[in-house]
């Protein structure tokens, strides 16, 4: 056989054997195993609700803070009478009758301030057996000490009112009304004049009283005086009463 004819025959035989290798015993093409399926991976697009809005993916909620309740105001009238006789020789006797209109700014339940320009005012009448100040009428404004700062000389027409919360519980009030006998003169007062305090003590800790929460929305002040002037529970005798109610206000009363 001619070499070229043998080459053609070998090529044909190779093609036949290749086809046979691709056929099964039945003569049909061999079946391949189906490709495995997997669950779809995470999608970069958020899922949506029936309304077309994105479905929230977080179940965590922010813990409310005191400031979430918003600002509010408490206010009302406080009245007081007090007298005291100290243990000096001869004893000094002093008495006072006063009224204050109080406005407390509740910035949040734990931050309460009295601000000078929101209606906080006081006035009182004072008498004593002192030679330097037998009687006087004093009046001025109240504010928290944080607002007074380090004013020097002190403005003696400004008293202090420091309230402590939180609201919804009994409030602690510290009130001080330092004055010099005679007309209020602010920082220009003659400090050689007789010095006096216009507000009494209801608690052993000093110029402090409590506004008791009534369980609804108001705070009631109702306490007996234990100290006034140089008289306190340890020295001399003191008597009198402080009363008032602080209730919600629509806003500052300026």
C-alpha positions as CSV (number, residue, x, y, z in Angstrom):
1,X,0.0,0.0,0.0
2,X,1.2,3.4,-0.9
3,X,2.4,5.3,2.2
4,X,0.0,8.2,1.6
5,X,-3.0,5.8,1.4
6,X,-2.0,4.2,4.8
7,X,-1.8,7.7,6.4
8,X,-5.4,8.5,5.3
9,X,-6.6,5.1,6.6
10,X,-5.0,5.7,10.1
11,X,-6.6,9.1,10.4
12,X,-10.1,7.6,9.6
13,X,-9.6,4.9,12.2
14,X,-8.6,7.4,14.9
15,X,-11.8,9.4,14.2
16,X,-14.0,6.2,14.5
17,X,-12.4,5.2,17.9
18,X,-12.9,8.8,19.2
19,X,-16.7,8.6,18.4
20,X,-17.0,5.2,20.1
21,X,-15.4,6.5,23.3
22,X,-18.1,9.2,23.6
23,X,-20.9,6.7,23.3
24,X,-22.3,4.6,26.2
25,X,-23.3,0.9,25.8
26,X,-26.8,2.0,24.6
27,X,-25.2,4.2,22.0
28,X,-26.5,7.4,23.6
29,X,-24.2,10.3,24.7
30,X,-23.0,9.9,28.3
31,X,-25.1,11.9,30.8
32,X,-23.1,14.5,33.0
33,X,-23.9,15.1,36.6
34,X,-26.0,18.3,37.1
35,X,-24.1,21.3,38.6
36,X,-24.7,21.7,42.4
37,X,-26.9,24.6,43.5
38,X,-26.2,26.9,46.4
39,X,-28.4,29.4,48.3
40,X,-28.1,33.0,46.9
41,X,-25.4,35.1,48.6
42,X,-26.0,38.4,50.4
43,X,-27.3,41.1,48.2
44,X,-26.0,44.6,48.3
45,X,-29.5,46.0,47.8
46,X,-31.7,46.2,51.0
47,X,-34.9,44.2,51.1
48,X,-38.1,46.2,50.9
49,X,-41.5,46.0,52.5
50,X,-44.8,45.8,50.7
51,X,-44.9,49.6,50.6
52,X,-41.5,49.7,48.9
53,X,-39.8,51.2,51.9
54,X,-36.4,49.6,53.1
55,X,-36.9,47.0,55.8
56,X,-35.1,47.9,59.0
57,X,-32.1,45.7,59.6
58,X,-31.3,46.6,63.2
59,X,-33.3,45.6,66.3
60,X,-31.2,47.9,68.6
61,X,-32.9,51.1,70.0
62,X,-31.2,54.1,71.5
63,X,-31.6,54.4,75.3
64,X,-33.6,57.6,76.0
65,X,-31.6,60.3,77.8
66,X,-32.9,62.9,80.3
67,X,-32.9,65.6,77.6
68,X,-35.3,63.6,75.5
69,X,-38.1,64.8,77.7
70,X,-37.5,68.4,76.6
71,X,-37.3,71.7,78.5
72,X,-40.0,72.8,80.9
73,X,-40.7,75.3,83.7
74,X,-41.8,75.2,87.3
75,X,-42.8,78.2,89.3
76,X,-44.9,79.7,92.1
77,X,-44.9,81.9,95.2
78,X,-42.9,81.1,98.3
79,X,-43.8,83.0,101.5
80,X,-42.0,82.9,104.9
81,X,-42.0,84.3,108.4
82,X,-39.2,83.8,110.8
83,X,-37.8,85.1,114.1
84,X,-34.7,84.2,116.0
85,X,-33.0,85.1,119.3
86,X,-29.3,84.2,119.5
87,X,-27.1,83.4,122.4
88,X,-25.2,86.7,122.6
89,X,-25.2,89.0,125.5
90,X,-27.5,90.8,125.4
91,X,-29.4,88.6,122.9
92,X,-30.0,89.8,119.4
93,X,-33.6,89.4,118.2
94,X,-34.5,89.4,114.5
95,X,-37.6,88.8,112.5
96,X,-38.6,88.8,108.8
97,X,-41.6,88.4,106.6
98,X,-41.0,87.8,102.9
99,X,-42.3,86.7,99.6
100,X,-40.5,85.3,96.5
101,X,-41.8,84.5,93.1
102,X,-39.8,81.6,91.8
103,X,-39.3,80.3,88.3
104,X,-37.2,77.2,87.7
105,X,-36.0,76.3,84.2
106,X,-36.0,72.5,83.9
107,X,-33.4,72.0,81.2
108,X,-33.6,68.3,81.8
109,X,-34.7,66.3,84.9
110,X,-31.2,66.6,86.4
111,X,-30.3,70.2,85.4
112,X,-32.5,72.9,87.0
113,X,-31.6,76.6,87.0
114,X,-33.1,79.8,88.3
115,X,-32.4,82.6,85.9
116,X,-32.4,86.3,86.8
117,X,-34.4,87.5,83.8
118,X,-37.2,85.0,84.0
119,X,-39.3,86.4,86.9
120,X,-37.3,85.4,89.9
121,X,-37.8,88.1,92.5
122,X,-37.9,88.5,96.2
123,X,-38.9,91.1,98.8
124,X,-39.1,91.1,102.6
125,X,-39.4,93.3,105.7
126,X,-36.9,93.0,108.5
127,X,-36.9,94.2,112.1
128,X,-34.5,93.7,115.0
129,X,-33.2,95.2,118.2
130,X,-29.8,95.9,116.6
131,X,-28.6,99.5,116.7
132,X,-27.2,99.3,113.2
133,X,-30.4,98.1,111.6
134,X,-33.6,98.3,113.6
135,X,-35.7,97.8,110.4
136,X,-35.4,97.7,106.6
137,X,-37.3,96.7,103.5
138,X,-35.2,94.7,100.9
139,X,-35.9,93.4,97.5
140,X,-34.1,92.0,94.5
141,X,-33.8,89.1,92.1
142,X,-32.8,85.4,92.4
143,X,-30.6,83.2,90.2
144,X,-28.6,80.1,90.5
145,X,-25.0,80.6,91.6
146,X,-23.7,79.3,88.3
147,X,-25.1,82.5,86.8
148,X,-23.8,84.8,89.5
149,X,-20.3,83.5,89.0
150,X,-17.5,85.3,90.8
151,X,-18.9,88.8,90.8
152,X,-16.7,91.0,92.9
153,X,-17.9,93.1,94.7
154,X,-21.0,91.0,95.2
155,X,-24.2,92.5,93.9
156,X,-26.3,92.5,97.1
157,X,-29.5,93.0,95.2
158,X,-29.2,89.4,93.8
159,X,-30.0,86.4,96.0
160,X,-29.3,82.8,95.0
161,X,-31.7,80.0,94.4
162,X,-30.0,76.6,93.6
163,X,-32.5,73.8,92.8
164,X,-31.5,70.2,92.6
165,X,-33.4,67.4,90.9
166,X,-34.3,65.1,89.4
167,X,-37.9,66.2,88.7
168,X,-40.5,63.7,89.6
169,X,-38.9,63.4,93.1
170,X,-38.6,65.8,96.0
171,X,-36.5,68.9,94.9
172,X,-33.9,70.4,97.2
173,X,-33.8,74.2,97.2
174,X,-31.0,76.3,98.6
175,X,-32.0,80.0,99.0
176,X,-29.8,82.8,100.3
177,X,-30.6,86.5,100.4
178,X,-27.6,88.4,101.7
179,X,-28.3,92.1,102.1
180,X,-27.0,95.2,103.8
181,X,-29.5,97.3,105.8
182,X,-31.0,100.0,103.7
183,X,-31.9,100.5,100.1
184,X,-30.4,98.0,97.7
185,X,-27.3,99.4,96.1
186,X,-25.9,96.6,94.0
187,X,-22.1,96.2,94.0
188,X,-21.7,99.8,95.2
189,X,-23.2,99.1,98.7
190,X,-21.5,100.5,101.7
191,X,-20.3,97.4,103.5
192,X,-20.0,99.2,106.8
193,X,-23.7,99.1,107.0
194,X,-25.5,96.3,109.0
195,X,-25.4,92.9,107.2
196,X,-28.4,90.6,107.4
197,X,-29.9,87.5,105.8
198,X,-33.4,87.6,104.5
199,X,-34.2,83.9,104.3
200,X,-34.5,81.4,107.2
201,X,-33.3,77.8,107.5
202,X,-35.7,74.8,107.5
203,X,-33.1,72.0,107.5
204,X,-30.0,71.3,109.6
205,X,-27.8,71.5,106.5
206,X,-28.3,75.2,106.2
207,X,-30.3,77.4,103.9
208,X,-32.1,74.4,102.5
209,X,-35.7,73.3,102.2
210,X,-37.4,70.6,100.2
211,X,-40.2,71.0,97.7
212,X,-42.0,67.7,98.1
213,X,-43.4,66.0,94.9
214,X,-47.1,65.5,95.1
215,X,-47.1,62.5,92.8
216,X,-48.7,64.4,89.9
217,X,-46.9,67.5,88.7
218,X,-46.4,70.0,91.6
219,X,-43.9,70.4,94.4
220,X,-45.1,71.6,97.9
221,X,-43.0,73.6,100.3
222,X,-44.2,73.3,103.9
223,X,-41.6,73.4,106.7
224,X,-41.0,74.9,110.1
225,X,-38.1,77.3,110.6
226,X,-35.2,75.9,112.7
227,X,-32.8,78.8,112.3
228,X,-32.7,82.5,111.4
229,X,-30.0,85.0,111.7
230,X,-27.6,84.0,114.5
231,X,-30.2,81.6,116.0
232,X,-30.2,78.0,115.0
233,X,-31.0,74.5,116.4
234,X,-27.8,74.7,118.5
235,X,-27.7,78.3,119.7
236,X,-30.7,80.4,120.8
237,X,-34.2,79.8,119.6
238,X,-35.9,80.2,116.2
239,X,-39.4,79.8,114.9
240,X,-41.5,80.5,111.8
241,X,-42.7,78.8,108.7
242,X,-42.0,78.6,104.9
243,X,-44.7,77.6,102.4
244,X,-45.4,77.5,98.7
245,X,-46.2,75.4,95.7
246,X,-44.2,75.0,92.5
247,X,-46.3,74.0,89.5
248,X,-45.8,73.6,85.8
249,X,-45.6,76.9,83.8
250,X,-46.0,77.5,80.1
251,X,-42.7,79.3,80.0
252,X,-40.5,82.0,81.6
253,X,-42.5,84.8,83.2
254,X,-40.3,87.7,82.0
